[in-house]
Amino acid sequence: MTIRHIHIFLAVCACGCSATKAAQQLHLTQPAVSAAIRELETHYGVPLFDRVGRRLVLTQQGRRFQTYGQRIAGLLQDLDRELRHWDQVGKLAMGASLTIGSRFLPQALRAFAAQRPEVEVQVTVAPSKALEEALLDHRLDLALMEGLPHAPALQWEAYQEDHLAVLAAPHGPVPPGTALTPDAFVRQPLLLREKGSGTREEFDRVMEAAGLTPHPRWESVSNTALLQAAAAGLGLAVLSRQVAAEAIAQGKVGEVAVEGLVFRRQFRVVWHREKVLSPLARDLLQVVLDQAAPGQGRP
């Protein structure tokens, strides 16, 4: 088995399990692609594809091989990029969850660009679950996330603490400054981030620990939409206090206390355990740490 076999196999998978399309993409003949797949199957003694008529369908073993093949290909891409361009203009692919990407990342990237203007940083802002998938597929060098990574193949380091605030309209049914019991709180119309986000995971963790079952009125991927809904008196939003800082200062929303409940979380930098962080990635990480809000640095 060679790296060439892995690339051919992955190309077939990426082309909808079509050997013909993979051959066109790789500038090979279709028999050459089919022969490489057969050689892999012979080497491992398992079928990687089922032949259904003229179609190929990944087997369970094939899906497993695809997972390993993507990891191997990603590591080889990292190696090639690092050794070929060690001291040259570089590129970094980084991700950020929605709260971090909208509130904190722009300042850090501006500071990094001032230090390393020759480096191109490609950014993906997405929910934490999507960032995990991209890290596992080696499509990102590192990611800044609010939630705790679930995949064992990922490692992380906490770099900043954040608090979630319960936010209400100044003239709404529950005005700012009110102290609610947990039972009264959970009966309110709640405006929450979507499942899978770091903000929602922290909220659900605290609710579960308190034995409470919330029924959100709104669920949204947008912090802005939830802030505006709270300001309109449509319910109580639970968002990062730092994200809501401007709206609080402008008097659009204020904080409500919930007795006995504390929503505290950590921002984390996450990367693949098998990935060697390049000097560029470590430089960017250091800028992120330096840009942590005053008094909000590493816990």
C-alpha positions in Angstrom: 0.0 0.0 0.0 1.3 3.5 -0.9 0.1 7.1 -0.3 -0.9 7.0 -4.0 -3.5 4.3 -3.1 -4.9 6.4 -0.3 -5.2 9.5 -2.5 -7.0 7.4 -5.1 -9.4 5.9 -2.6 -10.2 9.3 -1.1 -10.8 10.7 -4.5 -13.3 8.0 -5.3 -15.1 8.7 -2.0 -15.1 12.5 -2.7 -16.5 11.9 -6.2 -19.6 10.1 -4.8 -18.0 6.7 -5.0 -17.5 7.0 -8.7 -14.2 5.6 -10.1 -14.9 7.2 -13.4 -15.2 10.8 -12.0 -12.2 10.1 -9.7 -10.2 9.1 -12.7 -11.1 12.3 -14.5 -10.1 14.4 -11.5 -6.8 12.6 -11.0 -6.0 12.4 -14.8 -5.8 8.7 -14.7 -7.6 6.0 -16.6 -10.6 4.3 -15.0 -9.0 0.9 -15.0 -6.0 2.3 -13.1 -8.3 3.7 -10.4 -10.2 0.4 -10.2 -6.9 -1.5 -10.0 -5.7 0.7 -7.1 -8.9 0.0 -5.1 -8.6 -3.8 -5.8 -4.9 -3.7 -4.6 -6.0 -2.0 -1.3 -8.8 -4.6 -0.8 -6.3 -7.4 -1.5 -3.7 -5.9 0.9 -6.2 -5.7 3.8 -8.3 -8.7 2.9 -11.6 -6.8 3.2 -14.0 -5.2 0.7 -13.9 -1.4 0.8 -16.8 -1.0 -1.6 -19.8 -3.1 -2.4 -20.5 -3.4 -6.1 -24.3 -2.8 -6.5 -24.9 -3.0 -10.3 -22.5 -0.4 -11.7 -22.4 1.6 -8.5 -19.9 1.5 -5.7 -21.1 1.8 -2.1 -18.7 2.2 0.9 -18.7 -0.8 3.2 -18.3 -0.4 7.0 -14.6 -1.2 6.5 -14.4 1.3 3.7 -15.8 4.0 6.0 -13.3 3.2 8.6 -10.5 3.3 6.0 -11.8 6.7 4.8 -11.5 8.1 8.4 -7.9 6.9 8.7 -7.1 8.0 5.1 -8.3 11.5 5.7 -6.1 11.7 8.9 -3.0 10.4 7.0 -3.6 12.8 4.1 -4.1 15.7 6.4 -0.8 15.0 8.3 1.0 14.7 5.0 -0.3 18.0 3.9 0.9 19.6 7.1 4.3 18.0 6.7 4.6 19.2 3.1 3.5 22.7 4.0 5.8 22.9 7.0 9.0 21.6 5.3 8.5 23.4 2.0 7.5 26.8 3.4 9.2 26.8 6.8 10.7 30.2 6.5 8.5 31.6 3.7 5.1 33.3 3.5 2.7 31.0 5.3 -1.0 30.3 5.6 -3.1 29.3 8.6 -6.5 27.8 8.7 -8.3 28.6 12.0 -11.8 28.4 13.2 -13.8 30.2 15.9 -17.2 29.5 17.4 -19.8 32.2 16.8 -19.4 34.2 20.0 -15.7 34.2 19.8 -15.7 34.9 16.1 -18.0 37.9 16.4 -16.7 39.4 19.6 -13.1 38.6 20.2 -11.4 37.2 17.1 -11.3 40.4 15.0 -9.1 42.3 17.5 -6.7 39.3 17.8 -6.3 38.9 14.1 -5.8 42.7 13.7 -2.9 42.4 16.2 -1.5 39.3 14.5 -1.6 41.0 11.1 0.4 43.9 12.5 3.1 41.5 13.6 3.0 39.1 10.7 1.6 40.9 7.7 2.9 38.3 5.3 0.8 35.5 6.8 -2.6 34.7 5.3 -5.1 33.5 7.9 -8.2 31.8 6.6 -11.0 31.9 9.1 -14.1 29.7 9.5 -16.7 30.9 12.0 -19.2 28.1 12.8 -20.9 26.3 15.7 -18.6 24.2 17.9 -19.8 20.9 16.4 -18.8 21.9 12.9 -15.4 23.1 14.1 -14.7 19.8 15.8 -15.5 18.0 12.5 -13.1 20.3 10.6 -10.3 19.7 13.1 -10.8 16.0 12.9 -10.5 16.2 9.1 -7.4 18.4 9.4 -9.2 21.2 7.5 -8.2 23.6 10.4 -4.9 24.1 12.2 -6.6 25.2 15.4 -9.9 26.5 16.6 -11.2 28.8 19.4 -14.2 27.3 21.0 -16.6 28.0 23.9 -17.7 24.4 24.4 -15.7 21.4 25.7 -14.5 19.3 22.8 -16.1 15.8 22.7 -13.7 13.9 20.4 -10.8 12.1 22.2 -8.6 13.0 19.2 -8.7 16.6 20.1 -6.8 18.4 22.8 -7.3 21.8 24.2 -6.0 24.5 26.5 -8.2 27.0 28.4 -7.2 30.6 27.8 -10.0 32.8 29.0 -13.0 32.7 31.4 -16.4 33.9 30.4 -19.7 34.4 32.2 -23.2 34.0 30.8 -25.8 36.7 31.7 -29.5 36.4 31.9 -30.8 39.5 30.0 -34.1 41.2 30.1 -35.7 44.4 28.7 -35.8 47.4 31.0 -39.6 47.6 30.9 -40.3 43.9 30.3 -42.3 41.5 32.5 -39.1 40.7 34.5 -37.2 43.9 34.8 -33.4 44.0 35.3 -32.3 43.6 38.9 -35.0 41.0 39.6 -33.8 37.9 41.5 -35.7 34.9 40.3 -35.9 31.5 41.9 -34.8 28.6 39.6 -38.3 27.4 39.3 -39.6 30.8 38.3 -36.7 31.3 35.9 -37.4 28.1 34.0 -41.1 29.1 33.5 -40.1 32.3 31.7 -40.0 32.5 27.9 -36.3 31.7 27.3 -34.3 32.9 24.3 -31.4 30.6 23.8 -28.5 29.7 21.5 -28.9 26.6 19.3 -28.1 23.1 20.5 -24.5 22.3 19.8 -23.2 25.8 20.6 -20.8 26.3 23.5 -23.2 28.8 25.0 -26.0 26.3 25.0 -23.9 23.5 26.3 -23.0 25.5 29.4 -26.6 26.6 29.9 -27.8 23.0 29.6 -25.1 21.7 32.0 -26.2 24.1 34.7 -29.9 23.3 34.1 -29.3 19.6 34.3 -27.2 19.9 37.5 -30.1 21.9 39.1 -32.7 19.3 38.0 -34.4 21.8 35.7 -35.9 21.2 32.3 -36.1 24.4 30.2 -38.5 24.9 27.2 -37.0 27.6 25.1 -39.3 30.1 23.3 -36.6 31.0 20.8 -33.5 29.1 19.6 -31.1 30.9 17.3 -27.5 30.8 16.0 -27.4 34.6 16.2 -26.4 36.4 19.3 -27.8 39.6 17.8 -31.2 38.2 17.1 -31.5 37.0 20.7 -30.3 40.3 22.1 -32.9 42.2 20.0 -35.6 39.8 21.1 -34.7 40.3 24.7 -34.7 44.1 24.2 -38.1 43.9 22.7 -39.4 42.2 25.9 -40.0 38.8 24.3 -38.3 36.9 27.0 -35.0 36.3 28.8 -31.9 35.8 26.7 -28.9 33.9 28.1 -25.7 35.1 26.4 -22.1 35.9 27.1 -21.9 39.0 29.3 -19.1 40.3 27.1 -21.1 39.9 24.0 -24.0 41.8 25.6 -21.8 44.5 27.2 -22.6 47.2 24.6 -26.3 46.6 24.8 -26.2 46.7 28.6 -24.2 50.0 28.5 -26.8 51.5 26.2 -29.6 50.5 28.5 -31.3 48.2 25.9 -31.1 45.2 28.2 -30.1 44.5 31.8 -29.2 41.5 33.9 -31.5 39.3 35.9 -30.2 37.1 38.7 -31.2 33.5 39.2 -30.8 32.3 42.8 -28.1 29.6 43.2 -27.3 29.4 39.4 -23.9 30.5 38.1 -23.2 30.2 34.4 -19.4 30.2 34.0 -17.4 28.7 31.2 -14.0 28.7 29.6 -12.9 29.7 26.1 -10.5 27.0 24.7 -8.0 26.8 21.9 -8.4 23.3 20.4 -6.3 21.3 17.9 -5.8 17.7 16.8 -3.6 15.6 19.0 -1.7 14.2 16.0 -1.1 17.7 14.6 2.2 19.4 15.3 1.4 23.1 15.7 3.7 25.1 13.4 5.6 28.2 14.6 3.0 30.4 12.8 0.2 28.7 14.6 2.0 29.1 18.0 2.6 32.8 17.2 -1.1 33.3 16.5 -2.0 31.4 19.6 0.2 33.7 21.7 -1.5 36.8 20.2 -4.9 35.3 21.2 -3.7 34.8 24.7 -2.2 38.3 24.9 -5.5 39.7 23.6 -7.6 38.1 26.3 -9.7 40.7 28.1 -8.1 42.3 31.1 -8.7 40.2 34.2 -10.1 37.4 31.9 -6.8 35.6 31.1 -5.9 32.0 31.6 -7.9 30.5 34.5 
